[in-house]
Amino acid sequence: FGHEFDLYENKDYIRNCIIGKGGSYKGTVSITKSGIKCQPWNSMIPHEHSFLPSSYRGKDLQENYCRNPRGEEGGPWCFTSNPEVRYEVCDIPQCSEVECMTCNGESYR
């Protein structure tokens, strides 16, 4: 926080987009669409769940990052740190919507 990034220079932003339902998303967004911090996947507080990193190998359930381990329609989501809100989707753009940010003209003929 407090850092101003030019999105054209921030290479991490380019990877922080999803293709389709985002089942292969491995970015580090950890805030839900409404701004709630995500609960770590290996924690049962405040919400108990069965999405253990050991049960979903290859789905990269690290830290409290938004993921879509079962490839559900809404895209990457997480359990929230708010006891009143069990889970919520994260607002991660489709890669097709940010494609122009990866175009630097080098491959243009």
TIGU-757863 format. One record per residue: chain; z, x, y of N, C-alpha, C in turn; residue in one letter. Coordinates in pm, 1 decimal, padded with zeros to 6 digits. Layout:
N
<kolse 'A' <Z X Y> <Z X Y> <Z X Y> 'A'>
...
***
This chain:
109
<kolse 'A' <00000.0 00084.1 -00118.2> <00000.0 00000.0 00000.0> <00000.0 00088.2 00124.1> 'F'>
<kolse 'A' <-00057.3 00038.5 00231.1> <-00064.9 00116.5 00352.0> <-00185.2 00208.5 00355.8> 'G'>
<kolse 'A' <-00262.0 00214.1 00248.0> <-00381.3 00298.0 00245.7> <-00502.8 00210.6 00271.7> 'H'>
<kolse 'A' <-00587.4 00255.2 00361.5> <-00711.4 00182.5 00387.9> <-00823.0 00250.8 00311.3> 'E'>
<kolse 'A' <-00887.6 00178.7 00224.5> <-00996.5 00236.7 00146.5> <-01128.9 00178.0 00189.8> 'F'>
<kolse 'A' <-01226.4 00263.2 00204.5> <-01362.7 00216.1 00222.0> <-01411.8 00185.1 00081.0> 'D'>
<kolse 'A' <-01445.3 00059.6 00054.2> <-01482.0 00020.6 -00082.0> <-01601.1 00098.8 -00135.5> 'L'>
<kolse 'A' <-01685.7 00148.7 -00046.7> <-01801.2 00224.7 -00095.0> <-01758.5 00360.5 -00150.1> 'Y'>
<kolse 'A' <-01645.2 00411.0 -00103.3> <-01598.6 00542.0 -00148.5> <-01496.4 00531.0 -00261.0> 'E'>
<kolse 'A' <-01438.1 00414.0 -00277.7> <-01332.4 00397.5 -00376.6> <-01393.2 00369.8 -00513.7> 'N'>
<kolse 'A' <-01411.0 00474.6 -00592.1> <-01476.5 00461.4 -00722.4> <-01397.5 00372.5 -00817.9> 'K'>
<kolse 'A' <-01265.2 00366.6 -00801.6> <-01184.4 00281.1 -00888.6> <-01223.7 00135.1 -00872.7> 'D'>
<kolse 'A' <-01264.9 00098.2 -00752.4> <-01301.5 -00041.1 -00729.2> <-01421.3 -00080.1 -00814.7> 'Y'>
<kolse 'A' <-01514.3 00012.7 -00831.4> <-01635.1 -00015.9 -00908.6> <-01598.2 -00052.6 -01052.8> 'I'>
<kolse 'A' <-01496.5 00014.4 -01108.2> <-01455.3 -00015.0 -01245.8> <-01367.7 -00139.3 -01253.3> 'R'>
<kolse 'A' <-01314.5 -00182.0 -01140.7> <-01226.8 -00299.0 -01140.2> <-01305.7 -00427.8 -01127.5> 'N'>
<kolse 'A' <-01400.5 -00443.5 -01219.7> <-01475.1 -00568.1 -01225.6> <-01494.1 -00599.6 -01373.2> 'C'>
<kolse 'A' <-01526.9 -00723.8 -01402.0> <-01539.5 -00765.1 -01541.7> <-01682.0 -00807.6 -01573.5> 'I'>
<kolse 'A' <-01716.1 -00794.1 -01699.4> <-01844.4 -00842.5 -01749.8> <-01811.1 -00961.4 -01839.0> 'I'>
<kolse 'A' <-01873.3 -01076.4 -01812.1> <-01845.7 -01195.8 -01892.2> <-01700.8 -01239.6 -01877.9> 'G'>
<kolse 'A' <-01631.1 -01253.0 -01990.7> <-01492.4 -01300.9 -01989.8> <-01391.8 -01188.8 -01967.0> 'K'>
<kolse 'A' <-01438.9 -01065.6 -01958.2> <-01348.5 -00955.2 -01927.6> <-01268.0 -00904.5 -02045.0> 'G'>
<kolse 'A' <-01314.9 -00930.0 -02166.6> <-01242.5 -00882.5 -02284.4> <-01234.5 -00731.3 -02292.9> 'G'>
<kolse 'A' <-01328.0 -00661.9 -02229.7> <-01327.6 -00515.5 -02234.8> <-01272.8 -00454.3 -02105.7> 'S'>
<kolse 'A' <-01218.5 -00536.8 -02017.5> <-01165.4 -00487.4 -01890.0> <-01049.5 -00391.2 -01913.1> 'Y'>
<kolse 'A' <-01056.5 -00272.4 -01852.3> <-00951.1 -00171.6 -01868.4> <-00899.6 -00123.0 -01733.2> 'K'>
<kolse 'A' <-00918.8 -00204.8 -01629.9> <-00875.0 -00165.7 -01496.2> <-00724.5 -00177.3 -01478.4> 'G'>
<kolse 'A' <-00678.8 -00153.4 -01357.0> <-00535.0 -00146.7 -01331.8> <-00482.7 -00256.3 -01238.7> 'T'>
<kolse 'A' <-00558.6 -00365.1 -01222.9> <-00506.8 -00476.9 -01142.9> <-00385.9 -00534.7 -01216.5> 'V'>
<kolse 'A' <-00276.1 -00556.0 -01145.1> <-00153.7 -00606.4 -01209.3> <-00087.4 -00715.6 -01125.5> 'S'>
<kolse 'A' <-00171.5 -00789.3 -01053.0> <-00125.6 -00900.3 -00968.8> <-00210.4 -01022.3 -01004.0> 'I'>
<kolse 'A' <-00147.3 -01139.2 -01013.2> <-00222.5 -01260.3 -01047.4> <-00298.0 -01312.7 -00925.4> 'T'>
<kolse 'A' <-00379.9 -01412.7 -00951.4> <-00463.0 -01473.8 -00847.0> <-00379.8 -01519.8 -00727.6> 'K'>
<kolse 'A' <-00259.5 -01569.9 -00753.6> <-00175.7 -01619.1 -00643.6> <-00080.6 -01511.9 -00590.1> 'S'>
<kolse 'A' <-00095.5 -01387.2 -00638.1> <-00017.2 -01277.3 -00582.1> <00113.2 -01244.5 -00652.2> 'G'>
<kolse 'A' <00133.6 -01296.6 -00774.2> <00256.8 -01267.6 -00848.4> <00237.3 -01139.5 -00929.5> 'I'>
<kolse 'A' <00337.5 -01053.1 -00927.6> <00331.5 -00929.5 -01005.2> <00335.6 -00963.0 -01154.4> 'K'>
<kolse 'A' <00255.8 -00891.8 -01233.3> <00250.9 -00916.1 -01377.9> <00372.9 -00858.7 -01450.1> 'C'>
<kolse 'A' <00410.9 -00925.7 -01557.4> <00517.2 -00878.4 -01646.5> <00456.7 -00774.1 -01740.3> 'Q'>
<kolse 'A' <00526.2 -00662.3 -01767.1> <00473.0 -00564.6 -01863.7> <00452.6 -00628.2 -02001.5> 'P'>
<kolse 'A' <00343.8 -00588.8 -02067.8> <00311.0 -00645.7 -02199.7> <00418.5 -00615.9 -02303.8> 'W'>
<kolse 'A' <00488.1 -00503.3 -02289.8> <00589.0 -00468.5 -02390.5> <00727.4 -00522.6 -02355.4> 'N'>
<kolse 'A' <00733.2 -00612.3 -02256.2> <00860.1 -00672.5 -02215.6> <00865.0 -00820.0 -02256.1> 'S'>
<kolse 'A' <00983.6 -00869.4 -02281.4> <01002.5 -01011.6 -02313.5> <01078.4 -01081.3 -02200.5> 'M'>
<kolse 'A' <01083.5 -01018.0 -02084.5> <01157.0 -01071.9 -01970.9> <01062.3 -01080.7 -01851.6> 'I'>
<kolse 'A' <01047.0 -01194.8 -01785.4> <01122.0 -01318.0 -01813.3> <01060.5 -01406.7 -01922.4> 'P'>
<kolse 'A' <00941.5 -01371.9 -01974.3> <00876.6 -01460.0 -02072.4> <00863.2 -01392.9 -02208.7> 'H'>
<kolse 'A' <00910.4 -01461.4 -02313.3> <00889.7 -01412.0 -02449.7> <00748.4 -01447.5 -02492.2> 'E'>
<kolse 'A' <00684.7 -01357.9 -02567.0> <00545.6 -01381.3 -02607.9> <00514.4 -01297.2 -02731.5> 'H'>
<kolse 'A' <00396.8 -01320.9 -02789.6> <00357.6 -01248.5 -02911.1> <00244.5 -01148.7 -02885.8> 'S'>
<kolse 'A' <00210.2 -01125.6 -02758.8> <00101.7 -01032.4 -02726.5> <00154.9 -00889.2 -02718.5> 'F'>
<kolse 'A' <00195.9 -00836.6 -02832.8> <00249.9 -00701.4 -02834.9> <00136.2 -00600.1 -02841.6> 'L'>
<kolse 'A' <00150.1 -00488.3 -02768.0> <00046.1 -00384.9 -02773.1> <00014.3 -00341.8 -02916.4> 'P'>
<kolse 'A' <00114.9 -00340.0 -03003.8> <00092.0 -00297.7 -03142.8> <00012.4 -00401.0 -03222.1> 'S'>
<kolse 'A' <00017.7 -00527.9 -03180.2> <-00056.8 -00633.8 -03249.0> <-00200.1 -00645.3 -03198.8> 'S'>
<kolse 'A' <-00225.1 -00591.5 -03081.3> <-00358.2 -00600.8 -03020.4> <-00412.0 -00461.0 -02991.3> 'Y'>
<kolse 'A' <-00416.1 -00379.4 -03094.4> <-00467.6 -00242.8 -03078.0> <-00612.1 -00247.5 -03030.0> 'R'>
<kolse 'A' <-00646.2 -00158.0 -02942.0> <-00781.6 -00154.8 -02888.9> <-00801.0 -00247.2 -02769.6> 'G'>
<kolse 'A' <-00701.0 -00329.4 -02740.1> <-00712.2 -00420.7 -02625.4> <-00642.2 -00362.6 -02502.7> 'K'>
<kolse 'A' <-00585.4 -00244.2 -02517.8> <-00530.2 -00169.8 -02404.5> <-00424.0 -00249.1 -02327.5> 'D'>
<kolse 'A' <-00329.7 -00306.9 -02400.4> <-00222.8 -00383.3 -02334.2> <-00118.6 -00285.7 -02279.7> 'L'>
<kolse 'A' <-00157.6 -00212.2 -02175.8> <-00070.5 -00112.1 -02115.7> <-00002.5 -00165.9 -01991.8> 'Q'>
<kolse 'A' <00112.5 -00106.7 -01962.4> <00183.9 -00137.5 -01838.7> <00192.3 -00288.9 -01819.1> 'E'>
<kolse 'A' <00154.8 -00333.4 -01700.0> <00151.5 -00477.8 -01671.5> <00012.4 -00514.4 -01620.2> 'N'>
<kolse 'A' <-00089.1 -00445.7 -01671.5> <-00226.1 -00468.6 -01625.4> <-00283.0 -00599.8 -01678.9> 'Y'>
<kolse 'A' <-00365.8 -00663.8 -01598.4> <-00433.1 -00787.4 -01638.9> <-00528.3 -00756.7 -01754.0> 'C'>
<kolse 'A' <-00524.9 -00838.9 -01857.4> <-00610.9 -00820.0 -01973.8> <-00653.5 -00956.3 -02027.4> 'R'>
<kolse 'A' <-00752.9 -00955.5 -02116.2> <-00796.7 -01078.3 -02183.3> <-00811.7 -01046.0 -02331.8> 'N'>
<kolse 'A' <-00699.4 -01024.0 -02401.2> <-00705.2 -00975.9 -02540.3> <-00778.0 -01067.0 -02638.0> 'P'>
<kolse 'A' <-00781.7 -01198.1 -02611.4> <-00850.4 -01289.9 -02703.3> <-00983.8 -01340.0 -02648.3> 'R'>
<kolse 'A' <-01029.9 -01282.4 -02539.1> <-01159.6 -01320.4 -02483.2> <-01167.6 -01465.4 -02439.6> 'G'>
<kolse 'A' <-01062.8 -01513.7 -02374.4> <-01059.5 -01653.9 -02331.0> <-01142.7 -01674.6 -02204.6> 'E'>
<kolse 'A' <-01179.8 -01799.7 -02181.0> <-01271.1 -01836.1 -02072.2> <-01230.3 -01787.7 -01933.7> 'E'>
<kolse 'A' <-01104.3 -01798.7 -01898.9> <-01063.2 -01771.5 -01760.6> <-01070.9 -01627.7 -01715.1> 'G'>
<kolse 'A' <-01092.1 -01534.7 -01808.4> <-01095.5 -01393.7 -01772.0> <-00957.7 -01330.2 -01783.9> 'G'>
<kolse 'A' <-00945.4 -01203.9 -01742.0> <-00817.1 -01133.4 -01755.0> <-00701.4 -01209.1 -01689.3> 'P'>
<kolse 'A' <-00585.6 -01200.1 -01753.8> <-00466.5 -01272.2 -01711.0> <-00345.1 -01188.4 -01747.1> 'W'>
<kolse 'A' <-00227.8 -01238.0 -01711.6> <-00104.3 -01171.7 -01754.9> <00010.2 -01271.8 -01749.7> 'C'>
<kolse 'A' <00117.0 -01237.7 -01821.8> <00241.8 -01311.8 -01805.9> <00297.2 -01265.8 -01671.7> 'F'>
<kolse 'A' <00360.9 -01355.6 -01598.0> <00405.5 -01317.5 -01463.8> <00553.5 -01279.8 -01461.8> 'T'>
<kolse 'A' <00592.1 -01209.8 -01356.6> <00732.0 -01170.6 -01339.1> <00814.0 -01285.2 -01279.6> 'S'>
<kolse 'A' <00748.1 -01398.5 -01252.5> <00816.0 -01516.3 -01198.5> <00858.8 -01606.4 -01314.5> 'N'>
<kolse 'A' <00990.0 -01627.7 -01332.0> <01037.7 -01711.3 -01443.7> <00979.3 -01852.3 -01443.9> 'P'>
<kolse 'A' <00934.1 -01901.8 -01328.3> <00879.3 -02037.1 -01317.2> <00732.2 -02046.2 -01358.7> 'E'>
<kolse 'A' <00662.0 -01932.7 -01361.0> <00518.0 -01931.7 -01391.3> <00495.5 -01842.0 -01512.7> 'V'>
<kolse 'A' <00467.9 -01901.9 -01629.1> <00456.5 -01823.6 -01752.2> <00342.9 -01721.8 -01747.1> 'R'>
<kolse 'A' <00223.0 -01768.2 -01717.5> <00109.5 -01676.1 -01707.1> <00010.1 -01729.2 -01605.4> 'Y'>
<kolse 'A' <-00077.0 -01641.6 -01560.8> <-00177.9 -01681.8 -01463.1> <-00294.9 -01583.9 -01471.5> 'E'>
<kolse 'A' <-00414.1 -01634.3 -01439.4> <-00530.9 -01546.2 -01439.5> <-00523.4 -01454.0 -01318.0> 'V'>
<kolse 'A' <-00595.7 -01343.1 -01327.6> <-00602.5 -01246.7 -01218.8> <-00738.3 -01261.2 -01151.4> 'C'>
<kolse 'A' <-00742.1 -01231.7 -01024.5> <-00865.3 -01249.7 -00947.4> <-00946.7 -01120.9 -00950.5> 'D'>
<kolse 'A' <-01019.6 -01099.4 -01060.0> <-01100.1 -00978.7 -01075.7> <-01246.6 -01019.9 -01070.9> 'I'>
<kolse 'A' <-01324.0 -00961.4 -00980.4> <-01462.9 -01005.6 -00964.9> <-01551.1 -00970.1 -01084.1> 'P'>
<kolse 'A' <-01655.2 -01046.9 -01102.3> <-01757.4 -01014.7 -01201.8> <-01832.4 -00891.6 -01152.6> 'Q'>
<kolse 'A' <-01869.0 -00802.7 -01243.3> <-01941.6 -00682.4 -01202.5> <-02071.4 -00717.3 -01130.9> 'C'>
<kolse 'A' <-02134.5 -00827.3 -01169.2> <-02259.7 -00866.0 -01104.2> <-02238.0 -00896.6 -00956.1> 'S'>
<kolse 'A' <-02115.0 -00937.8 -00919.6> <-02086.1 -00970.5 -00780.2> <-02061.8 -00846.4 -00695.8> 'E'>
<kolse 'A' <-02028.9 -00734.6 -00760.0> <-02002.4 -00611.4 -00684.3> <-02108.0 -00505.1 -00713.2> 'V'>
<kolse 'A' <-02216.0 -00546.7 -00779.5> <-02319.4 -00453.2 -00820.8> <-02374.4 -00371.8 -00704.7> 'E'>
<kolse 'A' <-02391.6 -00436.7 -00590.6> <-02451.2 -00366.9 -00477.4> <-02366.3 -00248.5 -00434.4> 'C'>
<kolse 'A' <-02237.6 -00252.5 -00468.0> <-02149.9 -00142.5 -00427.8> <-02175.7 -00017.6 -00510.7> 'M'>
<kolse 'A' <-02237.5 -00032.7 -00626.6> <-02264.1 00084.1 -00710.2> <-02403.6 00139.0 -00683.4> 'T'>
<kolse 'A' <-02482.3 00069.2 -00601.9> <-02619.3 00112.2 -00575.0> <-02618.5 00212.1 -00461.4> 'C'>
<kolse 'A' <-02657.4 00334.2 -00490.5> <-02662.3 00433.0 -00383.6> <-02804.6 00479.7 -00358.6> 'N'>
<kolse 'A' <-02900.5 00417.0 -00426.2> <-03039.8 00447.4 -00401.2> <-03094.0 00566.9 -00476.5> 'G'>
<kolse 'A' <-03008.2 00639.7 -00547.4> <-03053.8 00760.5 -00616.9> <-03157.3 00731.0 -00724.4> 'E'>
<kolse 'A' <-03144.3 00616.6 -00788.9> <-03237.7 00586.2 -00897.5> <-03354.3 00500.0 -00849.2> 'S'>
<kolse 'A' <-03359.6 00473.2 -00719.7> <-03466.0 00388.2 -00665.2> <-03598.7 00463.4 -00664.1> 'Y'>
<kolse 'A' <-03705.2 00397.5 -00712.4> <-03837.8 00461.5 -00714.1> <-03934.2 00376.9 -00633.3> 'R'>
***
